[in-house]
């Protein structure tokens, strides 16, 4: 049996009339080709021209024209309050995806980061919420671990504190 296939991504605000929904975590929303299942249980294949970062409210258009809306799944997060500028710097220095809001930061739960942030005076609450962190500084929409994914032809001149 051939699965319905989505070859087209419609960005949030550029479409209407979804046929069904697919709920995906932050990691699952980074894809090019993958089999997914809608909330109504319909399996379909995503086969996009390039790897993309899907946002909450985007839609995948199936070959027959039906639209599957992308919903950001709730995930286990830390809600961080306190000196947000200072705390965001420490989180960013560890290349950790972070959702930045006016009165809080959100990161995925990690006991090592929690310990560091508590030592820095952060208020931390465990919550479940959709996670949409800031994209990378070079417009790629994602932070890919420690690899910056670009080459400037010169040394960055900064220390990541990894001991090497």
For each residue, the residues with C-beta under 8 A, 3 or more apart:
1:
2:
3: 35 43 44 45
4: 42 44 45 62 63 64 66
5: 44 45 46 47 62 63
6: 9 44 45 46 47 48 60 61 62 63 68
7: 47 48 49 61 63
8: 48 60 61
9: 6 48 52 54 58 59 60 61
10: 14 15 58 59 60 61 67
11: 14 15 55 58
12: 55 56 57 58 59
13: 57
14: 10 11
15: 10 11 18 59 61 67
16:
17: 67
18: 15 21 59 67 68 69
19: 62 66 67 68
20: 38 39 40 42 66 68 69
21: 18 38 39 40 68 69 70 71
22: 36 37 38 39 60 68 69 70 71
23: 39 71 72 73
24: 28 29 36 54 70 71 72 73
25: 28 29 72 73 75 131
26: 29 30 72 75 97 108 131 132 133
27: 30
28: 24 25 31 73
29: 24 25 26 53 54 55 70 72
30: 26 27 51 52 53 54 142
31: 28 34 46 48 51 52 54
32: 46 47 48 49 50 51 52
33: 45 46 47 48
34: 31 45 46
35: 3 43 44 45 46
36: 22 24 43 44 45 46 68
37: 22 41 42 43 44
38: 20 21 22 41 42 43 44 68
39: 20 21 22 23
40: 20 21
41: 37 38
42: 4 20 37 38
43: 3 35 36 37 38
44: 3 4 5 6 35 36 37 38 60 62 68
45: 3 4 5 6 33 34 35 36
46: 5 6 31 32 33 34 35 36 60
47: 5 6 7 32 33
48: 6 7 8 9 31 32 33 51 52
49: 7 32
50: 32
51: 30 31 32 48
52: 9 30 31 32 48 141
53: 29 30 135 140 141 142
54: 9 24 29 30 31 58 60 70
55: 11 12 29 58 70 72 132
56: 12 70 71 72 130 132
57: 12 13 69 70
58: 9 10 11 12 54 55 69 70
59: 9 10 12 15 18 67 68 69 70
60: 6 8 9 10 22 44 46 54 67 68 70
61: 6 7 8 9 10 15 65 66 67 68
62: 4 5 6 19 44 65 66 67 68
63: 4 5 6 7
64: 4
65: 61 62
66: 4 19 20 61 62
67: 10 15 17 18 19 59 60 61 62
68: 6 18 19 20 21 22 36 38 44 59 60 61 62
69: 18 20 21 22 57 58 59
70: 21 22 24 29 54 55 56 57 58 59 60
71: 21 22 23 24 56 130
72: 23 24 25 26 29 55 56 130 131 132
73: 23 24 25 28 130
74: 128 129 130
75: 25 26 108 128 129 130 131
76: 108 109 126 127 128
77: 106 107 108 109 126 127 128 129 131
78: 106 107 108 109 110 113 114 117 124 125 126 127
79: 104 105 106 124 125 126 127 129
80: 84 87 91 104 105 106 107 117 122 123 124
81: 84 103 104 105 122 123 124 125
82: 86 87 120 121 122 123
83: 86 87 120 121 122
84: 80 81 87 88 100 103 104 105
85: 88 89
86: 82 83 89 90 120
87: 80 82 83 84 90 91 105 117 120 122
88: 84 85 91 92 98 100 105
89: 85 86 92 93
90: 86 87 93 94 116 117 120
91: 80 87 88 94 96 98 105 107 113 117
92: 88 89 95 96 98
93: 89 90 160 161
94: 90 91 113 160
95: 92 143 145 146 160
96: 91 92 107 108 110 113 143
97: 26 107 108 131 133 134 142 143
98: 88 91 92 105 106 107 133 134
99: 105 106 107 131 132 133 134
100: 84 88 105 133 134
101: 104 105 106
102:
103: 81 84
104: 79 80 81 84 101
105: 79 80 81 84 87 88 91 98 99 100 101
106: 77 78 79 80 98 99 101 127 129 131 133
107: 77 78 80 91 96 97 98 99 110 113 133
108: 26 75 76 77 78 96 97 131
109: 76 77 78 114 126
110: 78 96 107 113 114
111: 114 115
112: 115 116
113: 78 91 94 96 107 110 116 117
114: 78 109 110 111 117 118 124
115: 111 112 118 119
116: 90 112 113 119 120
117: 78 80 87 90 91 113 114 120 122 124
118: 114 115 121 122 124
119: 115 116
120: 82 83 86 87 90 116 117
121: 82 83 118
122: 80 81 82 83 87 117 118
123: 80 81 82
124: 78 79 80 81 114 117 118
125: 78 79 81
126: 76 77 78 79 109
127: 76 77 78 79 106
128: 74 75 76 77
129: 74 75 77 79 106
130: 56 71 72 73 74 75
131: 25 26 72 75 77 97 99 106 108
132: 26 55 56 72 99
133: 26 97 98 99 100 106 107 143
134: 97 98 99 100
135: 53 139 140 141 142 143
136: 139 140 141 142 143 144 149
137:
138: 148 149 150
139: 135 136
140: 53 135 136 144 149
141: 52 53 135 136
142: 30 53 97 135 136
143: 95 96 97 133 135 136
144: 136 140 147 149
145: 95
146: 95 160 162
147: 144
148: 138 156
149: 136 138 140 144
150: 138
151:
152: 156
153:
154:
155:
156: 148 152
157:
158:
159:
160: 93 94 95 146
161: 93
162: 146
163:
164:
